[in-house]
Amino acid sequence: MNILVINGSPKGSYSITLQTVLYLEKQFPQHEFTILHAGQRIRAYVRDFSAAAKELEAADLILFSYPVYTFIAPSQLHHFISLMKESGIDLSGKFVTQITTSKHFYDVTAHRYIQDNCQDLGMKFIRGLSADMDDLLTEQGRRDARKFFSYALWCMKNNSHEPLPKSIEPAAHIPVHVPDCNAREVSGDRKTAASQHAKHSIRGKDVVIVTDCRPEDAQLQSMIARLQAVLPLTSRVVNIREYPFSGGCLGCFNCAISGKCIYKDNFDEFLRRDIQGGAAIIYAFSIEDHSMGWVFKQYDDRQFCNGHRTVTMGMPMGYLISGDYSREFNLQMIVEGRAEVGGNFLAGVATDETDPDRAINRLAKTLVYALRRRYSQPQNFYGVGGMKIFRDLIYLMQGMMKADHAFYKSHGQYDFPQKKKGTVLKMYLVGALLSSPQIKSKMGNKMNEGMIAPYKKAIEK
């Protein structure tokens, strides 16, 4: 069987994920593995995709192998997938699966991204393997890898795969009205000043609108223009499509200690000065390939110059999204998760699906409220769970990730429960009391009263 491995790591043969593939190649010698270094050679495939197209067409099984970068796959693999879809090659009916390595930080959204795009091409998707970076070094990890590949082969033999989603016609998107800059427009039940001279900054800072808008994307341009018109705050647009990126994140960890990117395009300085120095950030994009598109993903990945530090914590953010956002459940998880992990209040997501004018007005009003009141919310599962993964990771890697370690330490993010010995001992005592039927019967309702006593005290205060 001809197995084509799409190696999405920019590290090429030095990819940790690829080592699992090489292990499987030795364990299953009866199959032929061909490795295509899509992440490392993406510029070559942009110039000429024909060689990759031939390999894809000849494959019996296509196996995506990549590390998880910032909720999804590396931007280089994003770009390769867009080239696959643009090439017009017929991959319908081919089996496809994936292997990733990560610390399980949003690996679920990365896997779903690959699945959605492969199913767009009519491919037969087999659920993939999400491994920890160190799994291959353990007997259990090697056993899991062998079992996964045996399962993939069984699926092919029995024509078993994830069902293809029903084809749905794209929704008709509603045009956006951009108010006259010298007029006043009713926004909900209150009037919003739209004149440029009425705008002001928040504590000397403006709202930064980050976009990858193409010149021909009139709809997204109108959405941005409307937000700027109804927002009573000074704002500016940063189009990352115009930034002279040297390339996508290489995962080289050169920035781990110094915070300085190995590229010489000065993006790290630009990011901190021109974007993260604002009062709030609005991301504006049109949905491409079930995500924000490879250009935006390149911007996201290059933010690794900040390491795992939530440097914009407390800064509100919002989104202007053109496309069928209500149908993109995976993208919705990424948008919310991104805000939650970063400690950012999500002021809203305005789309052009239904009444975009009102949606943009509401986003503007909510953003102003959050900025003026310095409003934020406690993290939910997306944020708490994600940060606990990083908490443990950075603590173990503190010798290398020095900037991250210092940040986590100073912000009290090392909240290890095993260090709270008083609480642990208290729970042992409670457990001992509850395990005795005699004591439990004598306590009656005192247990519940004791549990809520501190809360009553807080309410009285």
RODRENDREN-489730 format. One line per field, with one value per residue (C-alpha): residue number from 1; residue in three letters; x, y, z. Coordinates in steps of 0.05 Angstrom, whole numbers, plus 5000, padded with zeros to 4 digits. Each point is the difference from the previous one (the first is absolute). Example, Ala and Ser with C-alpha at 12.3 -4.5 7.8 and 13.67 -1.06 7.14 Angstrom:
BEGIN
i <- 1_2
aa <- ALA_SER
x <- 5246_5027
y <- 4910_5069
z <- 5156_4987
***
This chain:
BEGIN
i <- 1_2_3_4_5_6_7_8_9_10_11_12_13_14_15_16_17_18_19_20_21_22_23_24_25_26_27_28_29_30_31_32_33_34_35_36_37_38_39_40_41_42_43_44_45_46_47_48_49_50_51_52_53_54_55_56_57_58_59_60_61_62_63_64_65_66_67_68_69_70_71_72_73_74_75_76_77_78_79_80_81_82_83_84_85_86_87_88_89_90_91_92_93_94_95_96_97_98_99_100_101_102_103_104_105_106_107_108_109_110_111_112_113_114_115_116_117_118_119_120_121_122_123_124_125_126_127_128_129_130_131_132_133_134_135_136_137_138_139_140_141_142_143_144_145_146_147_148_149_150_151_152_153_154_155_156_157_158_159_160_161_162_163_164_165_166_167_168_169_170_171_172_173_174_175_176_177_178_179_180_181_182_183_184_185_186_187_188_189_190_191_192_193_194_195_196_197_198_199_200_201_202_203_204_205_206_207_208_209_210_211_212_213_214_215_216_217_218_219_220_221_222_223_224_225_226_227_228_229_230_231_232_233_234_235_236_237_238_239_240_241_242_243_244_245_246_247_248_249_250_251_252_253_254_255_256_257_258_259_260_261_262_263_264_265_266_267_268_269_270_271_272_273_274_275_276_277_278_279_280_281_282_283_284_285_286_287_288_289_290_291_292_293_294_295_296_297_298_299_300_301_302_303_304_305_306_307_308_309_310_311_312_313_314_315_316_317_318_319_320_321_322_323_324_325_326_327_328_329_330_331_332_333_334_335_336_337_338_339_340_341_342_343_344_345_346_347_348_349_350_351_352_353_354_355_356_357_358_359_360_361_362_363_364_365_366_367_368_369_370_371_372_373_374_375_376_377_378_379_380_381_382_383_384_385_386_387_388_389_390_391_392_393_394_395_396_397_398_399_400_401_402_403_404_405_406_407_408_409_410_411_412_413_414_415_416_417_418_419_420_421_422_423_424_425_426_427_428_429_430_431_432_433_434_435_436_437_438_439_440_441_442_443_444_445_446_447_448_449_450_451_452_453_454_455_456_457_458_459_460_461
aa <- MET_ASN_ILE_LEU_VAL_ILE_ASN_GLY_SER_PRO_LYS_GLY_SER_TYR_SER_ILE_THR_LEU_GLN_THR_VAL_LEU_TYR_LEU_GLU_LYS_GLN_PHE_PRO_GLN_HIS_GLU_PHE_THR_ILE_LEU_HIS_ALA_GLY_GLN_ARG_ILE_ARG_ALA_TYR_VAL_ARG_ASP_PHE_SER_ALA_ALA_ALA_LYS_GLU_LEU_GLU_ALA_ALA_ASP_LEU_ILE_LEU_PHE_SER_TYR_PRO_VAL_TYR_THR_PHE_ILE_ALA_PRO_SER_GLN_LEU_HIS_HIS_PHE_ILE_SER_LEU_MET_LYS_GLU_SER_GLY_ILE_ASP_LEU_SER_GLY_LYS_PHE_VAL_THR_GLN_ILE_THR_THR_SER_LYS_HIS_PHE_TYR_ASP_VAL_THR_ALA_HIS_ARG_TYR_ILE_GLN_ASP_ASN_CYS_GLN_ASP_LEU_GLY_MET_LYS_PHE_ILE_ARG_GLY_LEU_SER_ALA_ASP_MET_ASP_ASP_LEU_LEU_THR_GLU_GLN_GLY_ARG_ARG_ASP_ALA_ARG_LYS_PHE_PHE_SER_TYR_ALA_LEU_TRP_CYS_MET_LYS_ASN_ASN_SER_HIS_GLU_PRO_LEU_PRO_LYS_SER_ILE_GLU_PRO_ALA_ALA_HIS_ILE_PRO_VAL_HIS_VAL_PRO_ASP_CYS_ASN_ALA_ARG_GLU_VAL_SER_GLY_ASP_ARG_LYS_THR_ALA_ALA_SER_GLN_HIS_ALA_LYS_HIS_SER_ILE_ARG_GLY_LYS_ASP_VAL_VAL_ILE_VAL_THR_ASP_CYS_ARG_PRO_GLU_ASP_ALA_GLN_LEU_GLN_SER_MET_ILE_ALA_ARG_LEU_GLN_ALA_VAL_LEU_PRO_LEU_THR_SER_ARG_VAL_VAL_ASN_ILE_ARG_GLU_TYR_PRO_PHE_SER_GLY_GLY_CYS_LEU_GLY_CYS_PHE_ASN_CYS_ALA_ILE_SER_GLY_LYS_CYS_ILE_TYR_LYS_ASP_ASN_PHE_ASP_GLU_PHE_LEU_ARG_ARG_ASP_ILE_GLN_GLY_GLY_ALA_ALA_ILE_ILE_TYR_ALA_PHE_SER_ILE_GLU_ASP_HIS_SER_MET_GLY_TRP_VAL_PHE_LYS_GLN_TYR_ASP_ASP_ARG_GLN_PHE_CYS_ASN_GLY_HIS_ARG_THR_VAL_THR_MET_GLY_MET_PRO_MET_GLY_TYR_LEU_ILE_SER_GLY_ASP_TYR_SER_ARG_GLU_PHE_ASN_LEU_GLN_MET_ILE_VAL_GLU_GLY_ARG_ALA_GLU_VAL_GLY_GLY_ASN_PHE_LEU_ALA_GLY_VAL_ALA_THR_ASP_GLU_THR_ASP_PRO_ASP_ARG_ALA_ILE_ASN_ARG_LEU_ALA_LYS_THR_LEU_VAL_TYR_ALA_LEU_ARG_ARG_ARG_TYR_SER_GLN_PRO_GLN_ASN_PHE_TYR_GLY_VAL_GLY_GLY_MET_LYS_ILE_PHE_ARG_ASP_LEU_ILE_TYR_LEU_MET_GLN_GLY_MET_MET_LYS_ALA_ASP_HIS_ALA_PHE_TYR_LYS_SER_HIS_GLY_GLN_TYR_ASP_PHE_PRO_GLN_LYS_LYS_LYS_GLY_THR_VAL_LEU_LYS_MET_TYR_LEU_VAL_GLY_ALA_LEU_LEU_SER_SER_PRO_GLN_ILE_LYS_SER_LYS_MET_GLY_ASN_LYS_MET_ASN_GLU_GLY_MET_ILE_ALA_PRO_TYR_LYS_LYS_ALA_ILE_GLU_LYS
x <- 5000_5025_4997_5015_5022_4986_5052_4972_5057_5046_5057_4996_5037_5014_4926_4983_4932_5035_5038_4935_4989_5070_4987_4937_5038_5047_4943_4960_5053_4949_4976_5037_5006_5015_5014_4983_5030_4943_5015_5074_4993_4936_5031_5020_4929_4972_5042_4983_4949_5002_5049_4959_4936_5029_5019_4931_4965_5044_4990_4954_5002_5019_5028_5007_5057_5009_5010_4942_5015_4953_4934_5009_5054_5062_4987_5044_4952_4942_5030_5012_4927_4977_5044_4970_4930_5019_5036_4936_5027_4948_5013_4929_4996_5072_5012_5033_5020_5049_5052_5016_5046_4988_4985_4926_4988_4940_5021_4926_4992_5062_4973_4932_5031_5035_4937_4955_5047_5011_4926_4990_5041_4955_5054_4986_5024_5026_5006_5073_5051_5012_5064_5039_5069_5034_4953_5046_5052_4954_4977_4928_5009_5031_4943_4949_5034_4999_4927_4981_5032_4970_4932_5011_5017_4938_4957_5027_4988_4928_4985_4987_5007_4968_4935_5006_4960_4939_5015_4971_4994_5040_4956_4986_5038_4966_5033_5026_4980_5057_4972_5020_5058_4965_4933_4971_4972_4951_5035_4949_4963_5057_5032_5072_5045_5030_5039_5075_5012_4956_5045_5047_5052_4998_5055_5040_4991_4959_4963_5042_4964_5043_4980_5025_4949_5013_4989_4942_4965_4950_4954_5054_5023_4929_4996_5065_4978_4933_5033_5047_4942_4955_5056_5008_5073_5061_5019_5050_5005_5061_4997_5048_4995_5044_5052_5067_5001_5064_4959_4958_5021_5055_4989_5074_4993_5052_4953_4992_5051_5007_4930_5035_4979_5054_4971_5027_4934_4989_4930_5009_5014_4943_4952_5016_5002_4945_4950_5007_5011_4927_4941_4963_5008_4947_5016_4967_5002_4960_4994_5047_5005_4962_5048_5027_5044_5074_5023_4964_5028_5070_4988_4973_5059_5051_4971_5040_5053_4958_5009_4942_4991_4931_5030_4934_4963_4943_4997_4930_4995_4947_4990_4972_4990_4973_4974_4957_5025_4937_5016_5074_4996_5075_5017_4952_5037_5066_4974_4973_5059_5050_4968_4992_5072_5026_4959_4965_4927_4965_4958_4965_5003_4965_4985_4966_4950_4940_4993_5075_4988_4968_5052_5057_4964_4993_5074_5019_4956_5024_5073_4991_4967_5056_5054_4968_4981_5062_4952_5025_4972_5029_5026_4955_5023_5033_5045_5011_5013_5047_5041_5008_5034_5048_5010_5027_5039_5036_5016_5035_5036_5016_5075_4989_4935_5029_4956_4937_5021_5012_4932_4962_5034_4986_4927_4985_4986_5037_4938_5019_4947_5051_5034_4936_5016_4951_4942_5023_5002_4932_4970_5030_4965_4934_5007_5012_4938_4956_5025_4972_4924_4995_5034_4963_4932_5018_5023_4933_4998_5062_5043_4960_4997_5075_5011_4959_5023_5059_4953_4950_5057_5020_4929_4994_5065
y <- 5000_5070_5046_5074_5037_5075_5025_5068_5017_5057_4960_4947_4937_5027_4999_4963_4981_4969_4952_4964_4992_4973_4951_4975_4993_4950_4964_4992_4984_4971_5071_5054_5068_5062_5064_5068_5056_5049_5045_5009_5007_5040_5055_4949_4973_5070_5008_4931_4952_4949_4951_5000_4990_4938_4971_5014_4968_4937_4989_4947_5033_5073_5010_5071_5005_5066_5035_5040_5075_5050_4961_4970_4978_5042_5055_4964_4940_5049_5027_4930_4982_5063_4980_4930_5028_5052_4949_4966_4929_4947_4966_4977_4930_4999_4981_5052_5004_5038_4997_5059_5012_5053_5008_4991_5075_5006_4940_4987_5064_4983_4932_5026_5052_4946_4957_5056_5018_4928_4987_5062_4960_4939_4960_4942_5024_4953_5027_5016_4992_5057_4985_5035_5023_4947_4941_4966_4994_4955_4929_5022_5056_4952_4950_5056_5019_4928_4991_5064_4980_4930_5033_5046_4939_4964_5060_5000_4925_5007_5067_5030_5075_5061_5017_5057_5061_5021_5050_5068_5060_5060_5052_5066_5053_5066_5064_5047_5073_5048_5063_5070_5023_5067_4970_4969_4931_4965_4940_4960_5048_5050_5047_4988_5057_4982_5063_4992_5061_4972_4940_4993_4950_4958_5020_5024_4935_4982_4939_4958_4964_4943_4972_4961_5033_4993_5061_4965_4981_5057_4967_4995_5070_5025_4964_5032_5069_4995_4980_5060_5045_4980_4991_5064_4983_5012_4939_4978_4942_4955_4956_4942_4980_5061_4982_4975_4933_4960_4937_4960_4978_4947_4972_5010_5026_5054_5049_4956_5039_5068_5009_5018_4965_4969_5036_5069_5030_5035_4971_4989_5075_5019_4953_5029_5072_5007_4947_4979_5072_5017_5004_4942_4955_4984_4943_5006_4944_4962_4925_4959_4924_4997_5048_5070_4981_4986_5074_5011_4934_5023_5062_4956_4952_5056_5026_4943_5053_5013_4927_4974_5067_5033_5068_5032_4974_5048_5031_4993_4969_4990_4972_5021_4937_4994_4931_4943_5007_4969_4934_5000_4969_4986_5071_5024_4958_5030_5071_4991_4958_5052_5054_4955_4975_5070_5029_5047_5021_4980_5061_4965_4968_5040_4961_5017_4943_5036_5075_5016_5074_4986_4947_5049_5054_4952_4981_5073_5016_4939_5016_5071_4975_4950_5052_5055_4954_4956_4942_4928_4931_4940_4946_4941_4929_5022_5047_4964_4933_5029_5039_4941_4963_5058_5007_4929_5005_5065_4977_4939_5040_5061_4991_5013_5041_5052_5058_4957_4975_5070_5023_4941_5009_5074_4992_4944_4949_4945_4981_4928_4966_4951_5060_5018_4952_5032_4988_4928_4985_5032_4956_4938_5021_5011_4933_4965_5031_4982_4928_4989_4987_5017_5068_5014_4989_5045_5056_5006_5063_5030_4978_5041_5059_4998_4999_5063_5037_5035_5022_5030_5039_5026_5022_5037_5038
z <- 5000_4982_5060_4987_5063_4998_5050_5021_5047_4979_5030_4945_5019_5070_5016_5064_4971_4940_5045_5016_4925_4991_5057_4965_4935_5034_5035_4935_4947_4952_4984_4962_5035_4959_5039_4972_5041_4989_5058_4986_4924_4997_4957_4947_4999_4992_4937_4973_5031_4944_5033_5065_4960_4967_5068_5028_4941_5005_5075_5029_5069_5015_5069_5027_5051_5037_5067_5028_4995_5031_5001_4930_4952_4982_4949_4950_5000_4997_4936_4972_5011_4965_4941_5001_4995_4947_4956_4980_5009_5012_5067_5012_5028_5025_5072_5045_5073_5044_5055_5045_5059_5052_5073_4982_5000_4953_4960_4989_4959_4959_4983_4981_4955_4959_4999_4975_4943_4979_5000_4956_4948_5009_5035_5047_5068_5054_5070_5015_5056_5047_5038_5054_4976_5043_4987_4950_5055_5041_4987_5008_4949_4949_5013_4988_4935_4974_5020_4966_4934_5003_5010_4940_4957_5026_4982_4929_4992_5026_4967_5069_5008_5030_4963_4950_5022_4959_4947_5020_4954_5025_5034_4966_5037_5013_4975_5054_5003_5016_5032_4977_5043_5011_5019_5063_4998_5046_5033_5038_5046_5004_4950_4982_4977_4933_4987_5001_5043_5056_5011_5058_5026_5063_5047_4940_4961_4939_4975_4952_4944_4975_4933_4939_4955_4925_4955_4966_5065_5000_5051_5054_4984_5011_5067_5023_4975_5037_5065_4994_4984_5059_5051_5040_5012_4957_4960_4948_4951_4996_4938_5013_4927_4986_5052_4972_5037_4988_5012_5048_5070_4996_5069_5013_5072_4985_5035_5063_5042_4966_4971_4935_4935_4957_4939_4985_4977_5068_5008_5074_5011_4953_5037_5068_4978_4948_5021_5072_5020_4984_5047_4966_4940_4947_4952_4932_4948_4949_5014_4956_5004_5065_5035_4997_4941_4995_5001_5067_5025_4983_5042_5057_4998_4999_5065_5032_5011_5062_5019_5042_5036_5001_4987_4979_5061_5018_4931_4968_4931_4947_4930_4933_4960_4929_4984_5026_5071_5031_4964_5020_5069_5002_4984_5053_5052_4977_5004_5070_5023_4975_5043_5060_5000_4990_5057_4951_5006_4935_4983_4943_4932_4946_4936_4934_5004_5031_5012_4999_5013_5068_5016_4987_5041_5058_4996_5002_5060_5039_4985_5025_5064_5013_4989_5042_5057_4993_4998_4997_5017_5036_4953_4981_4985_4934_5037_5066_4967_4948_5050_5047_4942_4991_5075_5005_4935_5018_5070_4972_4946_5043_4988_4925_4999_5047_4978_5006_5069_5026_4973_5029_5067_5005_4979_5050_4946_5036_5041_5012_5043_5031_5033_5038_5057_5048_4953_4987_5075_5010_4947_5034_5064_4964_4965_5066_5031_4940_5000_5070_5000_5074_4994_4935_5033_5059_4954_4967_4958_5033_4941_4950_5048_5009_4925_4987_5062_4965_4944_5049_5032_4931_4985_5066_4985
***
